[in-house]
Amino acid sequence: MPELKDKTPSATYKKSARIISDYENDMIFEQPREGLLKQEFTSYEVQENGNIKIVKTTRKYHPIGDGYDDVTATEILAV
């Protein structure tokens, strides 16, 4: 298996629903907008020991106001 290198995310978005932020999840998810309820991002990674690591991040937007809550869950599938 080829050696995997760590990568630091870097992004700039020109869409009005996105912002430039030091908070990593803001580079994945949109900022609150009318009608937006929830967004999810799932990452699947093969670990050195052969297990599969699943990381799921969910952003739920508050129905009233401009807020949101981010939740990250990690699951390990042993192979």
C-alpha positions in Angstrom: 0.0 0.0 0.0 1.4 3.4 -0.9 2.3 5.8 2.0 -0.4 8.3 2.7 0.6 11.9 3.5 -1.2 14.3 5.8 -2.8 17.2 3.9 -3.8 20.5 5.3 -7.1 21.7 3.8 -7.1 25.1 2.2 -10.0 26.6 0.3 -11.6 29.9 -0.8 -15.3 30.0 -1.9 -17.0 32.7 -3.9 -20.5 31.5 -3.2 -22.4 33.9 -0.9 -23.4 31.0 1.4 -19.8 30.2 2.2 -17.3 32.1 4.3 -13.5 32.1 4.8 -12.9 30.7 8.3 -10.3 29.0 10.5 -13.0 26.6 11.6 -12.5 23.4 9.5 -16.2 22.6 9.2 -16.9 26.0 7.6 -14.8 24.9 4.6 -17.2 21.9 4.1 -20.6 23.2 5.0 -22.7 26.3 4.0 -23.7 29.0 6.4 -27.3 29.2 7.4 -29.8 30.2 4.7 -33.5 30.0 4.3 -34.8 26.5 3.8 -31.6 24.7 4.6 -32.1 22.1 7.4 -29.2 19.7 7.5 -25.9 18.8 5.6 -23.7 15.7 6.1 -20.1 14.8 5.1 -18.8 11.3 5.4 -15.1 10.3 5.1 -13.9 6.7 4.7 -10.2 6.0 5.6 -8.2 2.8 5.5 -5.9 2.7 8.6 -2.4 1.2 8.7 -3.7 -1.9 10.5 -6.3 -2.5 7.7 -9.3 -1.3 9.7 -11.7 1.2 8.1 -12.3 4.5 9.9 -15.6 6.2 9.1 -16.0 9.8 10.2 -19.4 11.4 9.7 -19.9 15.1 10.4 -23.4 16.5 10.4 -24.5 20.2 10.5 -28.0 20.8 11.7 -29.3 24.3 11.2 -31.6 26.0 13.6 -35.1 26.6 12.1 -35.2 30.1 13.7 -32.1 32.3 13.7 -28.7 32.0 12.1 -27.2 29.2 14.2 -26.2 25.6 13.7 -24.8 22.7 15.6 -22.0 20.4 14.3 -21.7 16.8 15.4 -18.9 14.4 14.5 -19.1 10.6 15.0 -16.4 8.1 14.4 -16.8 4.4 13.7 -14.1 1.8 13.3 -14.8 -1.3 11.1 -12.4 -4.1 12.1 -11.3 -6.1 9.1 
